[in-house]
Structures are given as structure tokens and as C-alpha cells.
Amino acid sequence: MQGVKGEIDWDGGYIRPSPNLGLGIEIDDEAVAKMAYRSDALHLDIAQSHVAP
């Protein structure tokens, strides 16, 4: 997963709890900084029609 150090333990479509404290993951600040949204336009506007991924 981008932006996260370590792995998420999936089991049958469910996330297994980590034995580590908190969520058990660490944010990769360098990866997150590379994905920053840079625009003057608000990227959360409600679409007037269906938007396909």
C-alpha cells in the first residue's frame, strides 16, 4: 500500500488486528508528500453525472 510502511494482514477479506500499538502501521511521510494534491480547484466537488474510475 502506498504511503504506509509495513504490511496490512488480510484474511478472507478482513483486516487482522496487529499486535503492534495503535493501528500497527507507520505512515511513510516521503511517499505521502509525493502524492500531495496540488491545485487551486477543490477536488471534492460533487459530480453532476456518474464518474467512472
C-alpha distance matrix in Angstrom:
0.0 3.8 6.4 5.9 8.1 8.5 7.5 8.3 11.5 12.3 16.0 17.7 15.4 15.5 13.4 15.6 16.6 15.8 19.0 17.9 19.3 17.8 14.4 13.8 10.7 11.3 10.4 10.2 13.2 13.6 10.4 11.2 14.7 14.1 12.7 15.8 18.0 21.3 24.1 27.2 26.6 25.1 22.0 22.4 25.8 26.8 27.2 30.7 29.7 26.9 23.8 22.1 18.4
3.8 0.0 3.8 5.6 8.1 10.1 10.3 11.5 15.0 16.0 19.7 21.4 18.9 18.9 16.7 18.9 19.5 18.4 21.4 19.7 20.6 19.0 16.0 15.4 11.9 11.3 9.2 8.1 10.4 10.4 6.8 7.8 11.1 10.3 9.2 12.4 14.9 18.0 21.0 24.3 24.0 22.8 19.9 20.9 24.3 25.8 26.3 29.9 29.2 26.6 23.4 21.9 18.2
6.4 3.8 0.0 3.8 6.8 9.8 11.0 12.2 16.0 17.5 21.3 23.3 20.7 20.1 17.4 19.3 19.1 17.7 20.4 18.2 18.5 16.8 14.2 13.9 10.2 8.6 5.8 4.9 7.0 7.8 5.0 5.1 8.8 9.2 8.5 10.9 13.9 17.0 20.2 23.2 23.3 22.0 19.6 20.5 24.2 25.9 26.9 30.7 30.4 28.2 25.0 24.1 20.5
5.9 5.6 3.8 0.0 3.8 6.3 7.8 9.1 12.9 14.9 18.7 21.1 18.9 17.9 14.8 16.2 15.8 14.1 16.7 14.5 15.2 13.9 11.3 10.4 6.6 5.7 4.6 5.1 8.4 10.0 8.0 8.5 12.0 12.8 12.3 14.5 17.4 20.6 23.8 26.7 26.7 25.1 22.6 23.1 26.8 28.3 29.4 33.1 32.7 30.3 27.3 26.2 22.6
8.1 8.1 6.8 3.8 0.0 3.8 6.8 9.4 12.7 15.5 19.1 22.0 20.4 19.2 15.9 16.5 15.9 13.5 15.4 13.1 14.4 14.1 11.9 9.9 6.4 5.2 6.0 5.6 9.4 10.6 9.5 10.9 13.9 14.7 15.0 17.3 20.6 23.5 26.8 29.8 30.0 28.6 26.2 26.8 30.5 32.0 33.1 36.8 36.4 33.8 30.8 29.5 25.9
8.5 10.1 9.8 6.3 3.8 0.0 3.8 7.0 9.7 12.8 16.2 19.3 18.2 17.0 13.7 13.8 13.6 11.0 13.0 11.4 13.6 13.7 11.4 8.7 6.3 7.0 9.1 9.4 13.2 14.3 13.0 14.4 17.6 18.1 18.1 20.6 23.7 26.7 30.0 33.0 32.9 31.3 28.7 29.0 32.7 33.8 34.8 38.4 37.7 34.9 32.0 30.5 26.8
7.5 10.3 11.0 7.8 6.8 3.8 0.0 3.8 6.3 9.1 12.6 15.6 14.6 13.7 10.6 11.0 11.6 9.9 12.5 12.0 14.4 14.3 11.3 9.0 7.4 9.5 11.3 12.1 15.8 17.0 14.9 16.1 19.6 19.8 19.2 21.8 24.5 27.8 30.8 33.7 33.3 31.5 28.6 28.6 32.1 32.9 33.6 37.1 36.1 33.1 30.4 28.6 25.1
8.3 11.5 12.2 9.1 9.4 7.0 3.8 0.0 3.8 6.2 9.8 12.7 11.4 10.1 6.9 7.8 8.8 8.2 11.6 11.6 13.7 13.0 9.6 8.4 7.6 10.7 12.3 13.9 17.4 19.0 16.8 17.2 20.9 21.3 20.0 22.4 24.6 28.2 30.9 33.6 32.8 30.7 27.7 27.2 30.7 31.1 32.0 35.3 34.3 31.3 28.9 27.2 23.9
11.5 15.0 16.0 12.9 12.7 9.7 6.3 3.8 0.0 3.8 6.7 10.1 9.8 8.4 5.7 5.4 7.6 7.6 10.8 12.1 14.7 14.5 11.4 10.0 10.5 13.9 15.9 17.6 21.1 22.7 20.5 21.0 24.7 25.0 23.7 26.1 28.2 31.8 34.4 37.1 36.1 33.9 30.9 30.1 33.4 33.5 34.3 37.5 36.3 33.1 30.9 29.0 25.9
12.3 16.0 17.5 14.9 15.5 12.8 9.1 6.2 3.8 0.0 3.8 6.6 6.1 5.5 4.6 5.9 9.3 10.6 13.9 15.4 17.7 17.0 13.7 13.2 13.4 16.8 18.3 19.9 23.3 24.8 22.1 22.4 26.1 26.1 24.4 26.9 28.6 32.2 34.5 37.1 35.8 33.5 30.3 29.3 32.4 32.1 32.6 35.6 34.1 30.7 28.8 26.7 23.9
16.0 19.7 21.3 18.7 19.1 16.2 12.6 9.8 6.7 3.8 0.0 3.8 5.5 5.2 6.2 6.5 10.3 12.2 15.1 17.4 19.7 19.2 16.2 15.8 16.7 20.2 21.9 23.7 27.0 28.5 25.9 26.1 29.9 29.9 28.1 30.5 32.0 35.7 37.9 40.4 38.9 36.4 33.2 32.0 34.9 34.2 34.7 37.4 35.8 32.3 30.8 28.6 26.0
17.7 21.4 23.3 21.1 22.0 19.3 15.6 12.7 10.1 6.6 3.8 0.0 3.8 5.5 8.4 9.5 13.3 15.7 18.6 20.9 23.0 22.2 19.0 19.1 19.7 23.1 24.5 26.2 29.4 30.8 27.9 27.9 31.7 31.5 29.3 31.8 32.9 36.6 38.4 40.8 39.0 36.5 33.2 31.8 34.4 33.3 33.5 36.0 34.1 30.6 29.3 27.0 24.8
15.4 18.9 20.7 18.9 20.4 18.2 14.6 11.4 9.8 6.1 5.5 3.8 0.0 3.8 6.8 9.4 12.9 15.4 18.8 20.5 22.1 20.7 17.3 17.9 18.1 21.3 22.2 24.0 27.0 28.5 25.4 25.1 28.9 28.7 26.3 28.5 29.5 33.2 34.9 37.2 35.3 32.8 29.4 28.0 30.6 29.6 29.8 32.4 30.6 27.2 25.8 23.7 21.5
15.5 18.9 20.1 17.9 19.2 17.0 13.7 10.1 8.4 5.5 5.2 5.5 3.8 0.0 3.8 6.3 9.4 12.3 15.6 17.4 18.9 17.4 14.3 15.1 15.9 19.4 20.6 22.9 25.8 27.7 25.0 24.5 28.3 28.6 26.3 28.3 29.4 33.2 35.0 37.2 35.5 32.7 29.6 28.1 30.8 30.0 30.7 33.5 32.1 28.8 27.5 25.8 23.4
13.4 16.7 17.4 14.8 15.9 13.7 10.6 6.9 5.7 4.6 6.2 8.4 6.8 3.8 0.0 3.8 6.4 8.8 12.4 13.8 15.3 14.0 10.7 11.3 12.2 15.8 17.3 19.7 22.7 24.8 22.4 21.9 25.7 26.3 24.2 26.2 27.7 31.4 33.6 35.8 34.5 31.8 28.8 27.5 30.6 30.2 31.2 34.2 33.1 30.0 28.3 26.8 24.1
15.6 18.9 19.3 16.2 16.5 13.8 11.0 7.8 5.4 5.9 6.5 9.5 9.4 6.3 3.8 0.0 3.8 6.4 9.5 11.7 13.6 13.1 10.5 10.4 12.3 16.1 18.3 20.8 23.9 26.2 24.1 23.9 27.6 28.4 26.8 28.7 30.5 34.2 36.5 38.8 37.6 35.0 32.1 30.8 34.0 33.7 34.9 37.9 36.8 33.8 32.1 30.5 27.8
16.6 19.5 19.1 15.8 15.9 13.6 11.6 8.8 7.6 9.3 10.3 13.3 12.9 9.4 6.4 3.8 0.0 3.8 6.6 8.6 10.1 9.7 7.8 7.9 10.7 14.4 17.0 19.9 22.8 25.4 23.8 23.4 27.0 28.2 26.8 28.4 30.4 34.0 36.4 38.5 37.6 34.9 32.3 31.0 34.3 34.3 35.8 38.9 38.2 35.4 33.7 32.4 29.7
15.8 18.4 17.7 14.1 13.5 11.0 9.9 8.2 7.6 10.6 12.2 15.7 15.4 12.3 8.8 6.4 3.8 0.0 3.8 5.3 7.7 8.3 6.9 5.3 8.4 11.9 15.0 17.7 20.8 23.3 22.1 22.0 25.5 26.8 25.9 27.5 29.9 33.4 36.1 38.4 37.8 35.3 32.9 31.9 35.4 35.7 37.3 40.6 40.0 37.2 35.2 33.9 30.9
19.0 21.4 20.4 16.7 15.4 13.0 12.5 11.6 10.8 13.9 15.1 18.6 18.8 15.6 12.4 9.5 6.6 3.8 0.0 3.8 6.7 8.9 9.0 7.0 10.5 13.5 17.0 19.6 22.5 25.1 24.4 24.4 27.7 29.3 28.7 30.2 32.8 36.2 39.0 41.2 40.9 38.4 36.1 35.1 38.7 39.2 40.8 44.2 43.6 40.9 38.9 37.7 34.6
17.9 19.7 18.2 14.5 13.1 11.4 12.0 11.6 12.1 15.4 17.4 20.9 20.5 17.4 13.8 11.7 8.6 5.3 3.8 0.0 3.8 6.6 7.3 4.7 8.1 10.4 14.1 16.7 19.4 22.1 21.8 21.8 24.8 26.7 26.3 27.6 30.4 33.6 36.6 38.8 38.7 36.3 34.2 33.5 37.1 38.0 39.8 43.3 43.0 40.4 38.2 37.2 34.1
19.3 20.6 18.5 15.2 14.4 13.6 14.4 13.7 14.7 17.7 19.7 23.0 22.1 18.9 15.3 13.6 10.1 7.7 6.7 3.8 0.0 3.8 6.4 5.6 8.7 10.5 13.7 16.9 18.9 22.1 22.1 21.5 24.3 26.6 26.1 26.9 29.6 32.7 35.5 37.5 37.5 34.9 33.2 32.3 35.9 36.9 39.0 42.5 42.5 40.2 38.1 37.5 34.5
17.8 19.0 16.8 13.9 14.1 13.7 14.3 13.0 14.5 17.0 19.2 22.2 20.7 17.4 14.0 13.1 9.7 8.3 8.9 6.6 3.8 0.0 3.8 5.4 7.8 9.7 12.2 15.8 17.5 20.9 20.7 19.5 22.4 24.8 23.9 24.5 26.8 30.0 32.7 34.4 34.3 31.6 29.9 28.8 32.4 33.3 35.5 38.9 39.1 36.9 35.0 34.6 31.7
14.4 16.0 14.2 11.3 11.9 11.4 11.3 9.6 11.4 13.7 16.2 19.0 17.3 14.3 10.7 10.5 7.8 6.9 9.0 7.3 6.4 3.8 0.0 3.8 5.6 8.4 10.6 14.1 16.3 19.5 18.6 17.5 20.7 22.7 21.5 22.5 24.7 28.1 30.7 32.7 32.3 29.6 27.6 26.5 30.1 30.9 32.8 36.3 36.2 33.8 31.8 31.2 28.2
13.8 15.4 13.9 10.4 9.9 8.7 9.0 8.4 10.0 13.2 15.8 19.1 17.9 15.1 11.3 10.4 7.9 5.3 7.0 4.7 5.6 5.4 3.8 0.0 3.8 7.0 10.2 13.1 15.9 18.7 17.9 17.6 20.9 22.6 21.9 23.3 25.9 29.2 32.1 34.4 34.2 31.8 29.6 29.0 32.6 33.5 35.2 38.8 38.5 35.9 33.7 32.7 29.5
10.7 11.9 10.2 6.6 6.4 6.3 7.4 7.6 10.5 13.4 16.7 19.7 18.1 15.9 12.2 12.3 10.7 8.4 10.5 8.1 8.7 7.8 5.6 3.8 0.0 3.8 6.7 9.5 12.4 15.0 14.2 14.0 17.2 18.9 18.3 19.8 22.6 25.9 28.9 31.3 31.2 29.1 26.9 26.6 30.3 31.5 33.1 36.7 36.4 33.9 31.4 30.4 27.1
11.3 11.3 8.6 5.7 5.2 7.0 9.5 10.7 13.9 16.8 20.2 23.1 21.3 19.4 15.8 16.1 14.4 11.9 13.5 10.4 10.5 9.7 8.4 7.0 3.8 0.0 3.8 6.4 9.0 11.8 11.6 11.6 14.4 16.4 16.3 17.7 20.8 23.7 27.0 29.5 29.8 28.0 26.0 26.1 29.9 31.5 33.2 36.9 36.8 34.6 31.8 31.1 27.6
10.4 9.2 5.8 4.6 6.0 9.1 11.3 12.3 15.9 18.3 21.9 24.5 22.2 20.6 17.3 18.3 17.0 15.0 17.0 14.1 13.7 12.2 10.6 10.2 6.7 3.8 0.0 3.8 5.8 8.9 8.6 7.9 10.7 12.9 12.7 13.9 17.0 19.9 23.2 25.7 26.2 24.5 22.6 23.0 26.9 28.7 30.3 34.1 34.2 32.1 29.2 28.7 25.3
10.2 8.1 4.9 5.1 5.6 9.4 12.1 13.9 17.6 19.9 23.7 26.2 24.0 22.9 19.7 20.8 19.9 17.7 19.6 16.7 16.9 15.8 14.1 13.1 9.5 6.4 3.8 0.0 3.8 5.6 5.5 6.3 8.7 10.3 11.1 12.7 16.3 18.8 22.3 25.2 25.9 24.8 22.9 23.9 27.6 29.7 31.0 34.8 34.7 32.7 29.5 28.8 25.3
13.2 10.4 7.0 8.4 9.4 13.2 15.8 17.4 21.1 23.3 27.0 29.4 27.0 25.8 22.7 23.9 22.8 20.8 22.5 19.4 18.9 17.5 16.3 15.9 12.4 9.0 5.8 3.8 0.0 3.8 5.5 5.1 6.0 8.7 10.0 10.6 14.3 16.4 20.0 22.7 23.8 22.9 21.5 22.8 26.4 28.9 30.4 34.2 34.5 32.9 29.7 29.4 26.0
13.6 10.4 7.8 10.0 10.6 14.3 17.0 19.0 22.7 24.8 28.5 30.8 28.5 27.7 24.8 26.2 25.4 23.3 25.1 22.1 22.1 20.9 19.5 18.7 15.0 11.8 8.9 5.6 3.8 0.0 3.8 5.5 5.2 6.5 9.0 10.3 14.1 15.7 19.5 22.5 23.8 23.4 21.9 23.8 27.3 29.8 31.0 34.7 34.9 33.2 29.8 29.3 25.8
10.4 6.8 5.0 8.0 9.5 13.0 14.9 16.8 20.5 22.1 25.9 27.9 25.4 25.0 22.4 24.1 23.8 22.1 24.4 21.8 22.1 20.7 18.6 17.9 14.2 11.6 8.6 5.5 5.5 3.8 0.0 3.8 5.5 5.2 6.6 9.1 12.7 14.9 18.5 21.8 22.5 22.0 20.0 21.7 25.2 27.5 28.4 32.1 32.0 30.1 26.6 25.9 22.3
11.2 7.8 5.1 8.5 10.9 14.4 16.1 17.2 21.0 22.4 26.1 27.9 25.1 24.5 21.9 23.9 23.4 22.0 24.4 21.8 21.5 19.5 17.5 17.6 14.0 11.6 7.9 6.3 5.1 5.5 3.8 0.0 3.8 5.4 5.1 6.5 10.0 12.6 16.1 19.1 19.8 18.9 17.0 18.6 22.1 24.5 25.8 29.5 29.7 28.1 24.8 24.5 21.2
14.7 11.1 8.8 12.0 13.9 17.6 19.6 20.9 24.7 26.1 29.9 31.7 28.9 28.3 25.7 27.6 27.0 25.5 27.7 24.8 24.3 22.4 20.7 20.9 17.2 14.4 10.7 8.7 6.0 5.2 5.5 3.8 0.0 3.8 5.4 5.3 9.1 10.7 14.4 17.4 18.7 18.4 17.2 19.2 22.6 25.4 26.7 30.4 30.9 29.5 26.2 26.2 23.1
14.1 10.3 9.2 12.8 14.7 18.1 19.8 21.3 25.0 26.1 29.9 31.5 28.7 28.6 26.3 28.4 28.2 26.8 29.3 26.7 26.6 24.8 22.7 22.6 18.9 16.4 12.9 10.3 8.7 6.5 5.2 5.4 3.8 0.0 3.8 5.7 8.9 10.3 14.0 17.4 18.5 18.7 17.0 19.5 22.6 25.3 26.0 29.6 29.8 28.3 24.8 24.5 21.2
12.7 9.2 8.5 12.3 15.0 18.1 19.2 20.0 23.7 24.4 28.1 29.3 26.3 26.3 24.2 26.8 26.8 25.9 28.7 26.3 26.1 23.9 21.5 21.9 18.3 16.3 12.7 11.1 10.0 9.0 6.6 5.1 5.4 3.8 0.0 3.8 6.4 9.0 12.3 15.7 16.1 15.8 13.7 16.0 19.2 21.7 22.4 26.1 26.2 24.7 21.2 21.0 17.8
15.8 12.4 10.9 14.5 17.3 20.6 21.8 22.4 26.1 26.9 30.5 31.8 28.5 28.3 26.2 28.7 28.4 27.5 30.2 27.6 26.9 24.5 22.5 23.3 19.8 17.7 13.9 12.7 10.6 10.3 9.1 6.5 5.3 5.7 3.8 0.0 3.8 6.2 9.6 12.7 13.6 13.3 11.9 14.3 17.5 20.5 21.6 25.2 25.9 24.9 21.6 22.1 19.3
18.0 14.9 13.9 17.4 20.6 23.7 24.5 24.6 28.2 28.6 32.0 32.9 29.5 29.4 27.7 30.5 30.4 29.9 32.8 30.4 29.6 26.8 24.7 25.9 22.6 20.8 17.0 16.3 14.3 14.1 12.7 10.0 9.1 8.9 6.4 3.8 0.0 3.8 6.4 9.4 9.9 9.8 8.5 11.3 14.2 17.3 18.4 21.9 22.8 22.1 19.0 19.9 17.6
21.3 18.0 17.0 20.6 23.5 26.7 27.8 28.2 31.8 32.2 35.7 36.6 33.2 33.2 31.4 34.2 34.0 33.4 36.2 33.6 32.7 30.0 28.1 29.2 25.9 23.7 19.9 18.8 16.4 15.7 14.9 12.6 10.7 10.3 9.0 6.2 3.8 0.0 3.8 7.1 8.8 10.0 9.8 13.2 15.3 18.8 19.7 23.0 24.1 24.0 20.9 22.1 20.0
24.1 21.0 20.2 23.8 26.8 30.0 30.8 30.9 34.4 34.5 37.9 38.4 34.9 35.0 33.6 36.5 36.4 36.1 39.0 36.6 35.5 32.7 30.7 32.1 28.9 27.0 23.2 22.3 20.0 19.5 18.5 16.1 14.4 14.0 12.3 9.6 6.4 3.8 0.0 3.8 5.4 7.6 8.3 11.9 13.2 16.8 17.6 20.5 22.0 22.4 19.6 21.3 19.9
27.2 24.3 23.2 26.7 29.8 33.0 33.7 33.6 37.1 37.1 40.4 40.8 37.2 37.2 35.8 38.8 38.5 38.4 41.2 38.8 37.5 34.4 32.7 34.4 31.3 29.5 25.7 25.2 22.7 22.5 21.8 19.1 17.4 17.4 15.7 12.7 9.4 7.1 3.8 0.0 3.8 6.5 8.9 11.9 12.4 16.2 17.3 19.9 22.0 22.9 20.6 22.9 22.0
26.6 24.0 23.3 26.7 30.0 32.9 33.3 32.8 36.1 35.8 38.9 39.0 35.3 35.5 34.5 37.6 37.6 37.8 40.9 38.7 37.5 34.3 32.3 34.2 31.2 29.8 26.2 25.9 23.8 23.8 22.5 19.8 18.7 18.5 16.1 13.6 9.9 8.8 5.4 3.8 0.0 3.8 6.0 8.9 8.9 12.5 13.5 16.1 18.2 19.3 17.1 19.7 19.2
25.1 22.8 22.0 25.1 28.6 31.3 31.5 30.7 33.9 33.5 36.4 36.5 32.8 32.7 31.8 35.0 34.9 35.3 38.4 36.3 34.9 31.6 29.6 31.8 29.1 28.0 24.5 24.8 22.9 23.4 22.0 18.9 18.4 18.7 15.8 13.3 9.8 10.0 7.6 6.5 3.8 0.0 3.8 5.6 6.2 10.0 11.9 14.8 17.0 17.9 16.0 18.6 18.1
22.0 19.9 19.6 22.6 26.2 28.7 28.6 27.7 30.9 30.3 33.2 33.2 29.4 29.6 28.8 32.1 32.3 32.9 36.1 34.2 33.2 29.9 27.6 29.6 26.9 26.0 22.6 22.9 21.5 21.9 20.0 17.0 17.2 17.0 13.7 11.9 8.5 9.8 8.3 8.9 6.0 3.8 0.0 3.8 5.7 9.0 10.3 13.8 15.2 15.4 13.0 15.3 14.5
22.4 20.9 20.5 23.1 26.8 29.0 28.6 27.2 30.1 29.3 32.0 31.8 28.0 28.1 27.5 30.8 31.0 31.9 35.1 33.5 32.3 28.8 26.5 29.0 26.6 26.1 23.0 23.9 22.8 23.8 21.7 18.6 19.2 19.5 16.0 14.3 11.3 13.2 11.9 11.9 8.9 5.6 3.8 0.0 3.8 6.4 8.8 12.3 14.0 14.1 12.5 15.1 14.6
25.8 24.3 24.2 26.8 30.5 32.7 32.1 30.7 33.4 32.4 34.9 34.4 30.6 30.8 30.6 34.0 34.3 35.4 38.7 37.1 35.9 32.4 30.1 32.6 30.3 29.9 26.9 27.6 26.4 27.3 25.2 22.1 22.6 22.6 19.2 17.5 14.2 15.3 13.2 12.4 8.9 6.2 5.7 3.8 0.0 3.8 6.2 9.2 11.6 12.7 11.7 15.0 15.4
26.8 25.8 25.9 28.3 32.0 33.8 32.9 31.1 33.5 32.1 34.2 33.3 29.6 30.0 30.2 33.7 34.3 35.7 39.2 38.0 36.9 33.3 30.9 33.5 31.5 31.5 28.7 29.7 28.9 29.8 27.5 24.5 25.4 25.3 21.7 20.5 17.3 18.8 16.8 16.2 12.5 10.0 9.0 6.4 3.8 0.0 3.8 6.5 8.9 10.0 10.1 13.6 14.7
27.2 26.3 26.9 29.4 33.1 34.8 33.6 32.0 34.3 32.6 34.7 33.5 29.8 30.7 31.2 34.9 35.8 37.3 40.8 39.8 39.0 35.5 32.8 35.2 33.1 33.2 30.3 31.0 30.4 31.0 28.4 25.8 26.7 26.0 22.4 21.6 18.4 19.7 17.6 17.3 13.5 11.9 10.3 8.8 6.2 3.8 0.0 3.8 5.4 6.9 7.1 10.9 12.7
30.7 29.9 30.7 33.1 36.8 38.4 37.1 35.3 37.5 35.6 37.4 36.0 32.4 33.5 34.2 37.9 38.9 40.6 44.2 43.3 42.5 38.9 36.3 38.8 36.7 36.9 34.1 34.8 34.2 34.7 32.1 29.5 30.4 29.6 26.1 25.2 21.9 23.0 20.5 19.9 16.1 14.8 13.8 12.3 9.2 6.5 3.8 0.0 3.8 7.1 8.8 12.5 15.2
29.7 29.2 30.4 32.7 36.4 37.7 36.1 34.3 36.3 34.1 35.8 34.1 30.6 32.1 33.1 36.8 38.2 40.0 43.6 43.0 42.5 39.1 36.2 38.5 36.4 36.8 34.2 34.7 34.5 34.9 32.0 29.7 30.9 29.8 26.2 25.9 22.8 24.1 22.0 22.0 18.2 17.0 15.2 14.0 11.6 8.9 5.4 3.8 0.0 3.8 6.4 9.7 12.8
26.9 26.6 28.2 30.3 33.8 34.9 33.1 31.3 33.1 30.7 32.3 30.6 27.2 28.8 30.0 33.8 35.4 37.2 40.9 40.4 40.2 36.9 33.8 35.9 33.9 34.6 32.1 32.7 32.9 33.2 30.1 28.1 29.5 28.3 24.7 24.9 22.1 24.0 22.4 22.9 19.3 17.9 15.4 14.1 12.7 10.0 6.9 7.1 3.8 0.0 3.8 6.4 9.7
23.8 23.4 25.0 27.3 30.8 32.0 30.4 28.9 30.9 28.8 30.8 29.3 25.8 27.5 28.3 32.1 33.7 35.2 38.9 38.2 38.1 35.0 31.8 33.7 31.4 31.8 29.2 29.5 29.7 29.8 26.6 24.8 26.2 24.8 21.2 21.6 19.0 20.9 19.6 20.6 17.1 16.0 13.0 12.5 11.7 10.1 7.1 8.8 6.4 3.8 0.0 3.8 6.5
22.1 21.9 24.1 26.2 29.5 30.5 28.6 27.2 29.0 26.7 28.6 27.0 23.7 25.8 26.8 30.5 32.4 33.9 37.7 37.2 37.5 34.6 31.2 32.7 30.4 31.1 28.7 28.8 29.4 29.3 25.9 24.5 26.2 24.5 21.0 22.1 19.9 22.1 21.3 22.9 19.7 18.6 15.3 15.1 15.0 13.6 10.9 12.5 9.7 6.4 3.8 0.0 3.8
18.4 18.2 20.5 22.6 25.9 26.8 25.1 23.9 25.9 23.9 26.0 24.8 21.5 23.4 24.1 27.8 29.7 30.9 34.6 34.1 34.5 31.7 28.2 29.5 27.1 27.6 25.3 25.3 26.0 25.8 22.3 21.2 23.1 21.2 17.8 19.3 17.6 20.0 19.9 22.0 19.2 18.1 14.5 14.6 15.4 14.7 12.7 15.2 12.8 9.7 6.5 3.8 0.0
